[in-house]
Amino acid sequence: MGKKNWNFCWTEVGAELTGVAQSLITTCRLHDINPYDYLVDVLQRVGQHPARDIGQLTPRCWKAHFADNPLRSDLYRFTQHSHS
């Protein structure tokens, strides 16, 4: 996934963060989770989620706890109404 893509990270920190993002996306796909749905939900949930239960926000555990009713962005609501 990386190889030539690392040339565009500019710094080691950028490359590391890109690796984290790619790892999350790949893990979502391995667990049959839409990465967009996962990231939108987790980014909204993380600020109010108890620190002791942070493991629930990993893709595998998130699927079991939150995938049936993920938090959605306002953009999702808008696109759903425009298709009706």
C-alpha positions as CSV (number, residue, x, y, z in Angstrom):
1,M,0.0,0.0,0.0
2,G,2.8,2.4,0.8
3,K,6.0,2.0,-1.2
4,K,5.8,5.0,-3.6
5,N,3.1,6.8,-1.6
6,W,5.7,7.5,1.2
7,N,7.4,9.9,-1.2
8,F,4.5,12.4,-0.6
9,C,4.6,12.4,3.2
10,W,7.4,15.0,3.4
11,T,8.4,14.1,7.0
12,E,8.8,11.0,9.1
13,V,5.9,12.1,11.3
14,G,3.7,12.5,8.2
15,A,4.7,9.0,7.0
16,E,3.9,7.6,10.5
17,L,0.5,9.2,10.6
18,T,-0.3,8.1,7.0
19,G,0.6,4.6,8.1
20,V,-1.8,4.8,11.0
21,A,-4.6,6.0,8.8
22,Q,-3.9,3.3,6.2
23,S,-3.8,0.7,8.9
24,L,-7.2,1.7,10.2
25,I,-8.8,1.8,6.8
26,T,-7.3,-1.7,5.9
27,T,-8.5,-3.1,9.3
28,C,-12.0,-1.8,8.6
29,R,-12.0,-3.5,5.2
30,L,-10.8,-6.8,6.7
31,H,-13.7,-6.7,9.1
32,D,-16.2,-5.7,6.3
33,I,-16.7,-2.2,7.7
34,N,-17.2,0.8,5.5
35,P,-14.1,3.0,6.5
36,Y,-16.0,6.2,6.0
37,D,-18.9,5.1,8.3
38,Y,-16.3,4.0,10.9
39,L,-14.2,7.1,10.9
40,V,-17.3,9.5,10.9
41,D,-18.7,7.6,13.9
42,V,-15.5,7.3,15.9
43,L,-14.4,10.9,15.4
44,Q,-17.8,12.1,16.7
45,R,-17.9,9.5,19.5
46,V,-14.3,9.7,20.8
47,G,-14.7,12.9,22.8
48,Q,-17.6,11.6,24.9
49,H,-16.5,7.9,25.1
50,P,-15.1,6.8,28.5
51,A,-11.3,6.4,28.4
52,R,-11.5,3.0,30.1
53,D,-13.6,1.7,27.2
54,I,-11.4,3.1,24.4
55,G,-10.8,-0.4,23.1
56,Q,-14.5,-0.5,21.9
57,L,-13.5,2.1,19.3
58,T,-11.1,-0.2,17.5
59,P,-12.6,-1.5,14.2
60,R,-13.3,-5.1,15.4
61,C,-14.9,-4.1,18.7
62,W,-16.7,-1.1,17.1
63,K,-18.5,-3.4,14.7
64,A,-19.9,-5.4,17.6
65,H,-20.9,-2.3,19.7
66,F,-21.8,0.5,17.2
67,A,-22.0,-0.6,13.6
68,D,-25.8,-1.3,13.7
69,N,-26.4,2.4,14.6
70,P,-23.4,4.5,13.7
71,L,-23.4,8.3,14.3
72,R,-23.7,10.0,10.9
73,S,-22.5,13.3,9.6
74,D,-24.9,16.1,8.6
75,L,-23.7,15.5,5.0
76,Y,-25.1,12.0,5.2
77,R,-28.5,13.3,6.3
78,F,-28.5,15.8,3.4
79,T,-27.7,13.2,0.8
80,Q,-30.4,10.9,2.0
81,H,-33.1,13.6,1.7
82,S,-31.9,14.6,-1.8
83,H,-32.3,11.0,-3.1
84,S,-35.9,10.8,-1.9
